[in-house]
Amino acid sequence: MIRHERPPNFDQILAAFPDADKPGVLFAYGPDVFIPSGGDIPAALLKHEAVHCRRQQEPGKMSPEVWWRLYVEDNAFRYREELYAHVAEYHAQARGIDRNQRAKLLMSTAARLVAPLYNYTPPRSLTQALYDLRWEINR
């Protein structure tokens, strides 16, 4: 369900990610996708958030509370989770486009994967993001 409000753990998120209150930033929490600034969510971003929703609800393995704690505290976990979600987003946009457009899409997806919003410490490189995305896309 899409909700136009802040997720339950928004204070925790904002403390770790100062840009999280910018317009258009989305949050998955359990089965819900939150977009506090309102507006529509493009289909590719819904695919991205669906990955987070699914991974937060793995029976016997995960809960939204545990997932968010790990996401906030563990840079490697955060990067992996975003990598999986960005791959889903890429696949949602790559259908029916030519090789040149896919190359541009890959570059823009990699740039979003390492965006300052995610507050990776140390920052992740675009080169590494491109490598990781290619690896996961072709798996």
N, C-alpha and C positions, 0 to 999 in steps of 0.2 A: 504494500500500500504506500502511496506517495503522501507525505505529510508536509504541510507548509508551516513548520514550526521547528524549534531547536530540538535536537535529540536529547535523551535523558542525561547523558554524560557531557553536555556541552561545555561546562566549566572546565572539566579535565582536558577536553580537546583544545579549548582556547588557550589554556595555560601552556600546552606543549606546542601548539601551532598558531602563532599570533595572527596569521592571515586567514584563519578558518572562518572568520566572520565576514569575509568579503562576499559580495553578491555572486550567486551562481555556484557556491561551494556546496557539495552534496555530502551526505553522511548515510551510511548503512548502519542500521541497528536492529539486529534480529531480522524479522521479515519486512521491515519498513525502510523506506528511503526518505530521508529528511532533506528538504530544501528550504531553509529558514527564510531566504530572501524571496521566496515565491517564484512563480513562473513555470514554464514548461521544461521538461527534461528531454533532451534528444535521445532517440532510441539507442544510439551507441553508448551513451553514458548510463542508460538503464541497464544495459548488458554489463558494463563495468561494475556498477553497484550490485547487480545480481550475484556476481562472483563473491563479493564481500558478504552479502546476506547468506549465501549458501555456506560459505566457509565458517561463518559465525555460528551456524546451527548444526554443525556436524555432530550427530548423536554420539554421546559418550566421549567426545574429544574436546568439544569447544562450546562456549556460550558467548553471547555478545559481551558480557562483562569481562570474561577472560581474554577474548580477542582484543578488545579495546585496551586492556591493561598492557598486553604484549605489544600492540601497535604503537602505543605511546612510549613505552619504555625501551623497546628493542628495535634499533635501526635496521638490523638484518631482517627481522620478521616483517617490519613495515615495508621494506623494499620488495621482499618476495611477494607479499600480499598485493602490493601495487603492480608488480610485474604481471602476475596472473590476471589481474583486473584489466590492465592496459592491453594485454593480449586479446582478451575478449572484446574490448572496445575496438581494437584494430580489425579483428575478424568481422565485426559488425559493419565496418565501413569499407572493407576491402573487396567485398563482393561486387563483381561487375565492372571493376575499374582496370585500366591497363597497367602494364608494368611500370611505366614512368610515374603514374599517379600513385601506385602502391609504394614506390620508393619515397615519394614526398610524404605520403601518409606515415610511413615508417619513421621518417625523420621527425615529423611533428609529434608523433606518439612518444618517441624517445625523449623529446624535449619536455613533454608534459610529465613523463615518468620521473624526471630528475628536477622538476620545478621546485623553486624555493618553498612553496606551500608545504611540502612534505618534510622540510626541516631535517634532512639527513645530516648526521654528524659522524664522520666528515661528509661533505657534499659528494654526491655520486657524479660521475662524469657522463657526458653525452656519449662518448665512445663506448663505455661499459654498458650503458642503457641500450644502445644499438645492438651490441653483441648479444646481450641477454634476450632482448626481444626477438632477434632473428632465431636464436637457439630455441626459444619456446614456441614461436610461430611454426617452425619447421619440424618440431618434434612429432 
